[in-house]
Amino acid sequence: MTSALWQTTGLLILSNIFMTFAWYGHLKYHSGRAWWIAALISWGIALFEYLLQVPANRIGHSSGLSIAQLKILQEVITLAVFVPFAIVIMKEQPRLDFLWAGLCMVGAVYFVFRGEGNPK
């Protein structure tokens, strides 16, 4: 894996941690507050998500990843971050459907990256 792909992946993982807390953390940590306060807090968290996500996509794209590859990579990372968040932080019950969804995402990664050697 190239250095740029590692950088892209690492930044997207960090970005997704912030994104997940911005999108869903308020359901647990700010549920008693007015929606607009939760929205302002979420927007503040989302700023850090964008400060990581934008450079990640620029690095990935400039190194040869296609937009489709960046999107699929983003979605797989989102699932990899979201499932543990849902189970550990939000106390959701794990379901077999999580596994099936994950396997579908692995298939998506395979199809978008197969046979391309160096993408783009």
C-alpha positions, -999 to +999 in steps of 0.1 A: +000+000+000+014+034-009+022+061+016-006+083+001-031+055+005-020+051+042-023+088+047-057+089+031-070+059+051-056+073+084-071+107+079-105+092+069-105+070+100-099+100+122-125+120+102-151+093+107-146+092+144-154+129+146-183+124+121-199+096+140-198+117+172-212+147+154-240+128+138-250+104+166-232+114+199-258+141+206-285+113+209-267+101+240-248+131+254-272+160+246-306+144+244-320+167+271-309+199+253-328+218+227-322+205+192-305+237+181-279+234+209-272+198+199-269+210+163-244+237+172-223+212+192-225+188+163-214+214+138-185+223+160-174+186+161-181+183+123-156+211+117-128+188+128-142+160+106-140+183+075-105+195+085-094+158+082-117+146+054-109+172+028-072+167+029-077+129+030-097+131-003-073+155-019-043+133-010-061+102-022-073+117-054-039+133-063-022+100-057-045+083-083-076+071-064-108+076-084-138+093-068-155+059-067-126+044-048-125+072-024-163+069-017-162+031-012-131+035+011-150+062+030-181+040+034-161+009+046-143+031+072-177+046+082-191+011+089-159+000+107-161+031+130-199+031+133-206-005+144-182-004+174-196+031+183-232+018+181-224-012+203-200+002+228-211+039+232-248+037+222-253+002+237-271-011+206-274-048+204-252-064+178-271-082+150-261-106+124-272-080+098-241-060+108-220-088+096-239-091+063-237-054+057-199-055+064-195-084+039-214-064+012-190-035+018-160-059+015-175-069-018-178-033-029-141-027-020-131-057-041-151-046-071-140-009-071-103-018-066-099-050-086-077-052-116-066-017-116-030-020-103-025+016-096-060+032-095-073+058-119 
